[in-house]
Amino acid sequence: MFGDSGSTRRSVLQKAGIVGVAGTGAFFSSNTVTASSTPVPVMSVENNDELGRNLEVGDTVTLSGTQSVDPDGGSLSYQWTVDHYDEGLLAGGSDETFEYQFEHVGNHVIGLSVETDGGNREFTTWNVTVIDGSPEDGMPFAGIDIDTPLEVGTSTTLEAYSRVTDPEIEAADWRIVYNSPDRTERHVRRSGMEIEYTFDQPGEYLVEVNVEGDNGEESFQSKFVEVSGSNSEPPVPIMTVANEDDLGQNLEVGDTIELSGTRSDASAGGSLSYQWTVDHYDKGLLAGGSDGTFEYQFEHVGNHVIGLSVETETGHQEFTTWNVTVIDDRPEDGIPFAGIDIDTPVDVGTSTTLEAYSRVTDPGIQSADWRIIYNSPDRTERYVRRSGMEVEYTFDQPGEYLVEVNVEGDNGEESFQSTFLQVADPNREPPVPELEIEPESDIFWVGDTVTFDGSNSSDPEGGSLEYQWIVEHEEEGLIDGVSEESFEYTFEMSGEHYVSLTVENEVGQREWDSTTVTAIPSDY
């Protein structure tokens, strides 16, 4: 229902119904977080669980901007707008929360602008496509068929059709909208049931169609499509921890991490822009930054998601995330210290015991509330809640789950803990990674170019695989990361290089293979 392609970053924000954060790019925001005095607008959907997969005419959304942040601690004023691509401005509001019932099919842009006491203003937007899920008798129900993936310079067929047999469609009018990286917009119009169109720029397009039935009635539909550059690759975001040696085995409240994205690869050359975010599962967006490096001190226990989005000069975006659980190893007197005990490994369909406990003897725990979150391979998310010191739960899908517990001590104080859990399907074999090097050797000269190849990796079930390569140097640490089946690599430094390949199947099962190769100085 969110109108754009899925991703880990997006699904994380949708856990709380958050659909817009300024500066992420993936949310169509036109600004970035630049200074401490600039507010951070955050838009969330309060009734997310009540809405279906698609937004339909008649649906009401309840929006909130209360998670927006003024880094200086001042108050914020709010301005909401609802725009329709054809009808123009439909509604507005100036409270922290905003409710709107959709009356029109087609693409809407919901905007939230927040302003500080000092007059600094930022905004974020949410693109929403509204359909009519229950067309009246005699009304066509427009659909769009486009063969993907799409590349710049390649002729593409756009086909309009009706999802109902009566009436038949006799005409279709198209509008193809391109939002360039500099935030200017241009569009072209075409007519015909089936048209050929050549996308001339990489990036995201909005494709709209209005169809007319043979009885004169009309219907509208739209979808977002991503067009890649034929001679360019998307960037490869690489997040590294500069002060890793200074941190303990567990991250604790008060720890400061120093992150860097400067090893990210623009692939096709050129410069990159950066966007960092820190999200907490319960407290929402905590911080952001737009430099190549980023520093953050943890103030809250629980699960955090640190995101890095990189964008090329041509508008290609990719992002990566790091899930971090922060604990407090120095609980105050009288505060419980939550722990989770789960017998692993865990298989689909098997009843599993989840036990909450306190790592301190005083106070004792009197209650525990659980939340079990599943992120499916298509990046949609669902969760269930349970209560009890010890609960039985049967995981019904393979993949990665986040298990959270909030415990209450017998003195009324609370503590939180979470852990990630991998659930396997005993009836499905995991993928088989196959890491190969061409030419075949484990010793090379500095300056040599080799091919790291994972094409012989396989899924015994015949499904597709996703690939993630990491190249680390014995002294310099992470120096490259690629998400292709195979790639070329040139040794620029002497010494040992650790190379790993992780493959993931369609249900989230992962396996990895690794090897170590040595590069010798060319003047050796």
C-alpha positions as CSV (number, residue, x, y, z in Angstrom):
1,M,0.0,0.0,0.0
2,F,3.0,2.3,0.2
3,G,3.4,2.8,-3.5
4,D,7.1,2.1,-3.9
5,S,9.5,-0.8,-4.1
6,G,10.2,-2.5,-0.8
7,S,13.4,-2.7,1.2
8,T,14.8,-3.4,4.6
9,R,15.0,0.2,5.5
10,R,11.4,0.8,4.5
11,S,10.0,-2.2,6.3
12,V,11.8,-1.2,9.5
13,L,10.1,2.2,9.5
14,Q,6.7,0.6,8.6
15,K,7.0,-1.5,11.8
16,A,5.7,1.6,13.5
17,G,3.6,2.7,10.6
18,I,6.2,5.3,9.7
19,V,6.1,6.2,6.0
20,G,8.1,9.4,5.7
21,V,11.4,10.7,7.1
22,A,13.1,13.8,5.7
23,G,16.2,13.2,3.7
24,T,16.0,9.4,3.2
25,G,15.4,9.8,-0.5
26,A,13.5,6.4,-0.5
27,F,10.5,8.3,0.8
28,F,10.5,11.0,-1.8
29,S,11.6,13.7,0.6
30,S,13.2,16.7,-1.1
31,N,15.4,17.8,1.8
32,T,18.1,16.4,4.0
33,V,19.0,16.7,7.7
34,T,21.9,19.2,7.6
35,A,22.3,20.9,11.0
36,S,21.3,20.6,14.7
37,S,18.9,23.6,14.4
38,T,17.0,21.9,11.5
39,P,13.9,19.9,12.5
40,V,13.4,16.3,11.4
41,P,9.8,15.7,10.2
42,V,8.5,12.1,10.8
43,M,5.2,11.1,9.3
44,S,3.5,7.9,10.7
45,V,0.2,6.1,10.1
46,E,-1.6,5.6,13.4
47,N,-4.2,3.2,12.0
48,N,-1.7,1.2,9.8
49,D,-3.0,-2.2,11.1
50,E,-6.6,-1.4,10.0
51,L,-5.7,-0.7,6.4
52,G,-5.5,-3.3,3.6
53,R,-2.6,-4.1,1.3
54,N,-3.9,-1.4,-1.1
55,L,-5.5,1.9,-0.3
56,E,-9.0,2.2,-1.8
57,V,-11.5,5.0,-2.3
58,G,-13.3,5.4,1.0
59,D,-10.3,4.5,3.2
60,T,-9.4,6.9,6.0
61,V,-5.8,7.4,7.1
62,T,-5.0,8.8,10.5
63,L,-1.6,10.5,10.3
64,S,0.7,11.7,13.1
65,G,3.7,14.0,13.1
66,T,4.3,13.7,16.9
67,Q,7.6,11.8,16.4
68,S,9.1,14.7,14.5
69,V,12.1,16.1,16.3
70,D,13.5,19.6,17.1
71,P,17.2,18.8,17.9
72,D,17.3,21.9,20.0
73,G,14.4,20.8,22.2
74,G,11.9,23.5,21.1
75,S,8.3,23.2,20.1
76,L,7.2,22.5,16.5
77,S,4.3,23.8,14.3
78,Y,2.8,21.5,11.7
79,Q,1.3,21.9,8.2
80,W,-0.3,19.0,6.4
81,T,-1.3,18.9,2.7
82,V,-3.0,16.4,0.4
83,D,-2.5,16.9,-3.3
84,H,-3.9,14.9,-6.2
85,Y,-2.0,14.7,-9.5
86,D,-5.0,15.8,-11.5
87,E,-7.3,17.4,-8.9
88,G,-4.7,19.6,-7.2
89,L,-4.9,20.5,-3.5
90,L,-7.6,18.5,-1.7
91,A,-7.1,19.2,2.0
92,G,-4.8,20.6,4.7
93,G,-4.4,20.8,8.4
94,S,-2.2,22.4,11.1
95,D,-2.4,20.0,14.1
96,E,0.1,17.3,15.2
97,T,-2.3,14.7,13.8
98,F,-4.3,14.7,10.6
99,E,-7.1,12.5,9.3
100,Y,-8.1,12.2,5.7
101,Q,-10.6,10.0,3.8
102,F,-9.7,9.3,0.1
103,E,-12.4,10.3,-2.4
104,H,-10.5,10.0,-5.7
105,V,-8.6,7.2,-7.4
106,G,-5.0,7.9,-8.6
107,N,-1.8,9.3,-7.2
108,H,-1.9,11.5,-4.1
109,V,1.0,13.3,-2.4
110,I,0.6,13.8,1.4
111,G,3.0,16.4,2.7
112,L,4.1,17.2,6.3
113,S,6.0,20.4,6.9
114,V,7.4,21.1,10.5
115,E,8.8,24.5,11.6
116,T,10.8,25.3,14.8
117,D,10.4,28.3,17.0
118,G,13.3,29.9,15.2
119,G,11.7,29.6,11.7
120,N,13.7,26.6,10.4
121,R,11.5,24.4,8.3
122,E,11.7,20.9,6.8
123,F,9.2,18.6,5.1
124,T,8.6,15.1,4.0
125,T,6.1,13.5,1.6
126,W,4.3,10.2,1.1
127,N,3.2,9.1,-2.4
128,V,0.0,7.2,-2.2
129,T,-1.8,5.4,-5.1
130,V,-5.5,4.9,-4.4
131,I,-7.6,2.3,-6.3
132,D,-11.2,1.4,-6.4
133,G,-11.1,-2.1,-5.1
134,S,-14.9,-2.7,-5.6
135,P,-15.7,-1.3,-9.1
136,E,-19.4,-0.7,-9.7
137,D,-21.2,-2.8,-12.4
138,G,-20.3,-1.4,-15.8
139,M,-17.1,0.3,-14.6
140,P,-13.7,-0.7,-16.1
141,F,-11.0,-1.5,-13.6
142,A,-7.6,-0.3,-15.0
143,G,-4.4,-2.3,-14.8
144,I,-0.9,-1.8,-16.0
145,D,1.5,-4.4,-17.4
146,I,5.2,-3.6,-17.8
147,D,8.0,-6.0,-18.3
148,T,10.7,-5.4,-15.7
149,P,13.6,-4.8,-15.0
150,L,13.9,-1.6,-17.1
151,E,17.0,0.0,-18.6
152,V,17.8,3.4,-20.0
153,G,17.7,3.4,-23.8
154,T,15.7,0.2,-24.2
155,S,12.3,0.2,-25.8
156,T,9.7,-1.0,-23.3
157,T,6.1,-2.1,-23.9
158,L,3.4,-0.5,-21.6
159,E,0.1,-2.4,-21.8
160,A,-3.2,-1.3,-20.4
161,Y,-5.9,-3.8,-19.5
162,S,-9.1,-4.1,-17.5
163,R,-9.3,-6.4,-14.5
164,V,-13.0,-7.0,-15.2
165,T,-14.4,-8.5,-18.4
166,D,-17.3,-6.1,-18.8
167,P,-17.0,-3.4,-20.0
168,E,-14.1,-3.9,-22.5
169,I,-11.5,-1.2,-22.8
170,E,-11.5,0.8,-26.1
171,A,-9.0,3.6,-25.3
172,A,-6.1,4.3,-22.9
173,D,-4.3,7.6,-22.2
174,W,-0.9,7.5,-20.5
175,R,1.2,9.9,-18.5
176,I,4.8,9.1,-17.7
177,V,6.3,11.3,-14.9
178,Y,10.1,11.5,-14.2
179,N,11.4,13.2,-11.0
180,S,15.0,14.1,-11.6
181,P,17.7,14.1,-8.9
182,D,17.5,17.9,-8.7
183,R,13.8,17.5,-7.8
184,T,12.4,19.0,-11.0
185,E,9.6,17.1,-12.8
186,R,8.8,16.5,-16.4
187,H,6.2,14.3,-18.0
188,V,5.1,13.0,-21.4
189,R,1.7,11.8,-22.6
190,R,0.9,8.9,-25.0
191,S,-2.3,7.2,-26.1
192,G,-3.0,3.6,-27.0
193,M,-3.9,0.2,-25.4
194,E,-0.3,-0.9,-25.9
195,I,2.5,1.7,-26.4
196,E,6.3,1.5,-26.8
197,Y,8.3,3.9,-24.7
198,T,12.1,4.4,-24.2
199,F,13.1,5.7,-20.8
200,D,16.0,8.2,-21.4
201,Q,17.2,8.7,-17.8
202,P,17.9,6.4,-14.9
203,G,15.8,6.7,-11.7
204,E,12.2,6.4,-10.6
205,Y,9.2,7.1,-12.8
206,L,5.5,7.3,-12.1
207,V,3.5,5.6,-14.9
208,E,-0.2,6.5,-15.0
209,V,-3.0,5.3,-17.3
210,N,-6.6,6.3,-17.7
211,V,-8.8,3.8,-19.6
212,E,-12.2,4.2,-21.2
213,G,-14.6,1.3,-21.4
214,D,-16.8,0.7,-24.5
215,N,-19.7,2.1,-22.5
216,G,-17.9,5.4,-21.9
217,E,-17.0,4.9,-18.3
218,E,-13.4,5.5,-17.1
219,S,-10.9,4.1,-14.7
220,F,-7.4,5.2,-13.5
221,Q,-4.3,3.3,-12.3
222,S,-0.7,4.2,-11.6
223,K,2.5,2.5,-10.5
224,F,6.1,3.4,-9.8
225,V,8.9,1.8,-11.8
226,E,12.7,1.9,-11.4
227,V,14.9,2.4,-14.5
228,S,18.5,1.5,-14.3
229,G,21.4,3.0,-16.3
230,S,22.4,0.8,-19.2
231,N,26.1,1.8,-18.8
232,S,26.1,2.3,-15.1
233,E,25.7,0.3,-11.9
234,P,23.9,1.3,-8.8
235,P,26.1,2.3,-5.9
236,V,27.3,-0.2,-3.3
237,P,26.8,1.2,0.3
238,I,29.4,0.0,2.8
239,M,29.0,0.9,6.4
240,T,32.1,0.4,8.7
241,V,32.7,1.0,12.4
242,A,35.8,3.1,12.8
243,N,36.1,2.6,16.6
244,E,35.3,-1.1,16.6
245,D,38.3,-2.0,18.7
246,D,37.1,0.4,21.5
247,L,33.8,-1.3,21.9
248,G,33.0,-4.3,24.1
249,Q,31.3,-7.5,23.0
250,N,27.9,-5.9,23.7
251,L,26.8,-2.3,22.9
252,E,25.7,-0.6,26.1
253,V,23.8,2.6,26.9
254,G,26.4,5.4,26.8
255,D,28.6,3.8,24.1
256,T,29.5,6.0,21.1
257,I,29.9,4.5,17.7
258,E,31.9,6.2,14.9
259,L,30.5,5.1,11.5
260,S,31.9,5.6,8.1
261,G,30.4,5.3,4.6
262,T,33.4,6.5,2.7
263,R,34.2,3.1,1.4
264,S,30.9,2.9,-0.4
265,D,31.4,2.4,-4.2
266,A,29.9,4.7,-6.8
267,S,30.5,1.8,-9.4
268,A,30.2,4.1,-12.4
269,G,32.4,6.7,-10.9
270,G,31.4,10.2,-9.7
271,S,30.6,11.4,-6.2
272,L,28.1,10.0,-3.7
273,S,25.8,11.7,-1.2
274,Y,25.1,10.1,2.1
275,Q,22.1,9.9,4.5
276,W,22.4,8.3,7.9
277,T,19.4,7.4,10.2
278,V,19.1,5.9,13.7
279,D,15.7,4.3,14.4
280,H,14.5,2.8,17.7
281,Y,11.8,0.2,17.5
282,D,9.7,1.9,20.1
283,K,10.9,5.5,20.1
284,G,11.1,6.0,16.3
285,L,13.7,8.2,14.6
286,L,16.4,9.3,17.0
287,A,19.0,11.0,14.8
288,G,20.3,11.6,11.2
289,G,23.2,12.9,9.3
290,S,24.3,13.6,5.7
291,D,28.2,13.4,5.9
292,G,30.4,10.6,4.8
293,T,31.0,9.8,8.5
294,F,28.5,9.7,11.4
295,E,28.9,9.5,15.2
296,Y,26.1,8.5,17.6
297,Q,25.9,7.9,21.4
298,F,23.3,5.3,22.5
299,E,20.8,6.6,25.1
300,H,18.2,3.9,25.1
301,V,18.2,0.1,25.6
302,G,16.5,-2.0,23.0
303,N,16.8,-2.6,19.3
304,H,18.1,0.1,17.0
305,V,18.3,0.1,13.2
306,I,21.2,2.2,11.8
307,G,20.7,3.0,8.1
308,L,23.0,4.3,5.4
309,S,21.6,5.4,2.1
310,V,24.0,6.4,-0.7
311,E,23.0,8.2,-3.9
312,T,25.0,8.8,-7.1
313,E,25.0,12.0,-9.2
314,T,22.5,10.3,-11.6
315,G,20.0,9.5,-8.8
316,H,20.7,5.8,-8.3
317,Q,20.1,4.9,-4.6
318,E,21.0,1.9,-2.5
319,F,21.1,1.5,1.2
320,T,22.2,-0.9,3.9
321,T,21.2,-1.3,7.6
322,W,22.7,-2.6,10.8
323,N,20.5,-4.0,13.5
324,V,21.9,-3.2,16.9
325,T,20.6,-4.3,20.3
326,V,21.8,-2.0,23.1
327,I,21.8,-3.2,26.7
328,D,22.5,-1.6,30.1
329,D,25.1,-3.8,31.9
330,R,25.0,-1.4,34.8
331,P,21.3,-1.5,35.9
332,E,20.3,0.8,38.7
333,D,19.4,-0.7,42.0
334,G,15.8,-1.9,41.9
335,I,15.6,-2.1,38.1
336,P,15.1,-5.6,36.5
337,F,17.4,-6.6,33.8
338,A,15.5,-8.5,31.1
339,G,16.8,-11.6,29.4
340,I,15.4,-14.0,26.8
341,D,16.0,-17.8,26.7
342,I,15.1,-19.7,23.6
343,D,16.2,-23.3,22.7
344,T,17.8,-23.2,19.3
345,P,17.8,-24.2,16.5
346,V,14.1,-23.5,15.8
347,D,12.2,-25.2,13.0
348,V,9.0,-24.1,11.2
349,G,5.9,-25.8,12.7
350,T,7.6,-26.8,16.0
351,S,6.2,-25.4,19.3
352,T,9.0,-23.4,20.9
353,T,9.3,-22.1,24.4
354,L,10.2,-18.4,24.9
355,E,11.2,-17.7,28.5
356,A,11.8,-14.3,30.1
357,Y,14.1,-13.9,33.1
358,S,15.9,-11.2,35.0
359,R,19.7,-11.1,35.1
360,V,19.5,-9.7,38.6
361,T,17.9,-11.3,41.7
362,D,16.3,-8.1,43.0
363,P,13.7,-7.2,41.9
364,G,11.9,-10.4,40.8
365,I,9.9,-10.3,37.6
366,Q,6.1,-10.5,37.9
367,S,5.0,-10.1,34.2
368,A,6.4,-10.2,30.7
369,D,4.9,-8.9,27.4
370,W,6.3,-10.3,24.1
371,R,6.3,-9.1,20.5
372,I,7.3,-11.5,17.8
373,I,8.1,-9.7,14.5
374,Y,8.5,-11.5,11.1
375,N,9.9,-9.8,8.0
376,S,8.9,-11.8,5.0
377,P,11.2,-12.1,1.9
378,D,8.9,-9.7,0.0
379,R,9.7,-7.1,2.8
380,T,6.2,-7.0,4.3
381,E,6.0,-7.3,8.0
382,R,3.6,-8.7,10.6
383,Y,3.8,-9.3,14.3
384,V,2.0,-11.0,17.1
385,R,1.8,-10.2,20.9
386,R,1.9,-12.7,23.8
387,S,2.0,-12.3,27.6
388,G,3.6,-14.5,30.2
389,M,6.9,-15.4,31.8
390,E,7.0,-18.5,29.6
391,V,5.1,-18.7,26.4
392,E,4.7,-21.4,23.7
393,Y,4.9,-20.1,20.1
394,T,4.9,-22.0,16.8
395,F,6.8,-20.1,14.0
396,D,4.8,-20.7,10.8
397,Q,7.3,-19.3,8.2
398,P,11.1,-19.7,7.7
399,G,13.3,-16.7,7.9
400,E,14.5,-14.1,10.4
401,Y,12.3,-13.0,13.3
402,L,12.9,-10.3,15.9
403,V,11.8,-11.4,19.4
404,E,11.2,-8.6,21.9
405,V,10.2,-8.8,25.6
406,N,9.3,-6.1,28.1
407,V,9.4,-7.3,31.8
408,E,8.0,-5.7,34.9
409,G,9.6,-6.2,38.3
410,D,7.6,-6.8,41.4
411,N,8.4,-3.1,42.3
412,G,6.7,-1.8,39.1
413,E,10.0,-1.0,37.3
414,E,10.4,-2.2,33.7
415,S,13.2,-3.5,31.4
416,F,13.4,-4.4,27.7
417,Q,15.4,-6.9,25.7
418,S,15.3,-8.3,22.1
419,T,17.1,-10.9,20.0
420,F,17.1,-12.0,16.4
421,L,16.1,-15.6,15.7
422,Q,16.6,-17.6,12.5
423,V,13.8,-20.1,11.8
424,A,14.6,-23.0,9.4
425,D,12.3,-25.1,7.3
426,P,13.3,-28.8,7.9
427,N,11.6,-29.8,4.7
428,R,13.6,-27.3,2.6
429,E,17.3,-27.5,2.0
430,P,19.3,-24.3,2.5
431,P,21.1,-22.8,-0.4
432,V,24.6,-24.0,-1.4
433,P,27.2,-21.2,-1.8
434,E,30.0,-21.9,-4.2
435,L,32.9,-19.3,-4.1
436,E,35.3,-19.5,-7.1
437,I,38.2,-17.4,-8.1
438,E,39.4,-17.0,-11.7
439,P,42.3,-17.5,-12.3
440,E,42.3,-20.3,-9.7
441,S,44.9,-19.5,-7.0
442,D,45.3,-18.2,-3.5
443,I,48.4,-16.0,-4.2
444,F,48.4,-13.0,-6.5
445,W,50.6,-10.0,-7.2
446,V,49.5,-6.5,-6.3
447,G,47.8,-5.0,-9.4
448,D,46.4,-8.4,-10.5
449,T,42.7,-8.4,-11.4
450,V,40.7,-11.5,-10.5
451,T,37.0,-12.5,-10.8
452,F,35.2,-13.6,-7.7
453,D,32.4,-15.9,-9.1
454,G,29.4,-17.2,-7.2
455,S,27.4,-18.4,-10.3
456,N,27.7,-22.1,-9.4
457,S,25.9,-21.4,-6.1
458,S,22.6,-23.2,-6.1
459,D,19.2,-23.5,-4.4
460,P,18.3,-27.2,-4.2
461,E,14.6,-26.1,-4.4
462,G,15.2,-24.4,-7.7
463,G,14.5,-20.9,-6.5
464,S,16.4,-17.6,-7.1
465,L,19.3,-16.4,-4.9
466,E,20.6,-13.1,-3.7
467,Y,24.4,-12.6,-3.3
468,Q,26.5,-10.6,-0.9
469,W,30.3,-10.4,-1.2
470,I,32.7,-9.0,1.4
471,V,36.4,-8.4,0.9
472,E,38.4,-7.6,4.0
473,H,42.1,-6.7,4.4
474,E,44.1,-8.1,7.4
475,E,45.0,-4.5,8.5
476,E,42.6,-2.1,6.7
477,G,39.4,-4.1,7.4
478,L,36.4,-4.0,5.0
479,I,37.5,-2.7,1.6
480,D,34.8,-3.8,-0.7
481,G,31.2,-5.1,-0.8
482,V,29.2,-6.2,-3.8
483,S,25.7,-7.7,-4.2
484,E,26.2,-9.2,-7.7
485,E,26.5,-12.9,-8.7
486,S,30.2,-12.2,-9.7
487,F,32.5,-9.3,-9.9
488,E,36.1,-8.3,-10.8
489,Y,38.5,-7.1,-8.1
490,T,42.0,-5.6,-8.4
491,F,44.4,-6.1,-5.5
492,E,45.8,-2.7,-4.5
493,M,47.4,-3.6,-1.2
494,S,49.7,-6.4,-0.2
495,G,48.8,-8.9,2.5
496,E,46.0,-11.3,3.3
497,H,42.5,-10.7,2.0
498,Y,39.5,-12.4,3.5
499,V,36.8,-13.0,1.0
500,S,33.3,-14.2,1.9
501,L,30.1,-15.0,-0.2
502,T,26.7,-15.1,1.5
503,V,23.7,-16.5,-0.6
504,E,20.1,-16.2,0.5
505,N,17.1,-18.0,-1.0
506,E,13.6,-16.8,-1.5
507,V,12.4,-17.8,2.0
508,G,15.3,-16.1,3.8
509,Q,17.6,-19.0,4.4
510,R,21.3,-18.0,4.3
511,E,24.6,-19.9,3.9
512,W,28.1,-18.6,3.4
513,D,31.5,-19.7,2.0
514,S,34.8,-18.0,2.5
515,T,38.5,-18.1,1.6
516,T,41.7,-16.3,2.2
517,V,44.0,-15.1,-0.6
518,T,47.4,-13.3,-0.3
519,A,48.6,-10.4,-2.5
520,I,52.4,-10.0,-2.9
521,P,54.1,-6.7,-3.6
522,S,54.9,-6.3,-7.3
523,D,58.5,-5.5,-6.5
524,Y,58.9,-8.6,-4.2
